[in-house]
Amino acid sequence: MPDTNYTKWDVHEYSNLLEECTNHTIRQETDRLGDHCYQLIDPCGDATGDPWYFWDDVVADTIDAIVDYQDKARFRTVGDA
């Protein structure tokens, strides 16, 4: 079973999981002032919302969507058995 402390995952791994669950991804960027940040990217490739400047904030703001998706998938699997 993978480590579910997602704050320890790298951006690529977490972005892939988020995309699997929500069709959104996370992209590392540099803002207008040259600061490193993370941006939520919608399925069309457009940035949505304000960027995050801390990885823990990215995870805190997106983890519920991942958990909801995984819970629903688990329920579907149990219901199909």
C-alpha atoms as one frame of an Amber mdcrd trajectory, in Angstrom:
protein
   0.000   0.000   0.000   1.418   3.436  -0.907   2.298   6.001   1.731  -0.867
   8.031   2.260   0.933  10.917   3.958   0.604  12.846   0.721   2.701  15.760
   1.991   5.706  13.463   1.504   4.813  12.635  -2.112   6.490  14.552  -4.899
   4.451  16.883  -7.086   4.376  14.491 -10.049   3.080  11.527  -8.013   0.445
  13.583  -6.241  -0.623  15.330  -9.440  -1.124  11.959 -11.142  -3.301  10.757
  -8.261  -5.309  13.994  -8.264  -5.821  13.679 -12.016  -7.031  10.097 -11.633
  -9.553  11.231  -9.035 -10.655  14.657 -10.315  -9.179  15.213 -13.802  -7.277
  18.197 -12.327  -3.507  18.347 -11.949  -0.954  20.358 -10.003   1.781  22.247
 -11.827   4.858  23.836 -10.299   5.256  27.398 -11.514   6.954  30.686 -10.820
   4.634  33.603 -10.142   4.966  37.154 -11.521   7.302  38.063  -8.675   9.548
  35.073  -9.273   8.328  33.065  -6.276   7.919  29.299  -6.524   4.281  28.173
  -6.337   1.863  25.366  -7.182  -1.125  25.885  -9.469  -4.276  23.799  -9.872
  -4.845  23.011 -13.550  -8.301  22.071 -14.824  -8.952  19.346 -17.430  -8.729
  21.942 -20.243  -5.214  22.951 -19.158  -6.223  26.273 -17.615  -4.996  27.472
 -14.219  -7.816  27.798 -11.702  -7.880  29.755  -8.472  -4.977  31.311  -6.653
  -1.645  29.512  -6.483  -0.334  27.878  -3.326   3.114  28.679  -2.003   3.428
  25.725   0.375   3.096  22.053  -0.527   1.213  21.230   2.684  -1.452  23.775
   1.681  -1.889  22.104  -1.719  -2.479  18.759  -0.049  -4.747  20.208   2.653
  -6.955  21.901   0.051  -7.214  18.958  -2.359  -7.067  15.833  -0.186 -10.830
  15.692   0.418 -11.494  15.271  -3.309  -9.053  12.348  -3.436 -10.460  10.675
  -0.332 -14.051  11.109  -1.578 -13.157   9.528  -4.913 -11.339   6.628  -3.237
 -14.230   6.043  -0.818 -16.736   5.968  -3.687 -14.509   3.599  -5.664 -14.177
   1.325  -2.638 -17.954   1.385  -2.137 -18.551   0.501  -5.799 -16.080  -2.389
  -5.511 -17.738  -3.730  -2.340 -21.201  -3.233  -3.808 -20.228  -5.185  -6.939
 -18.924  -8.158  -4.965
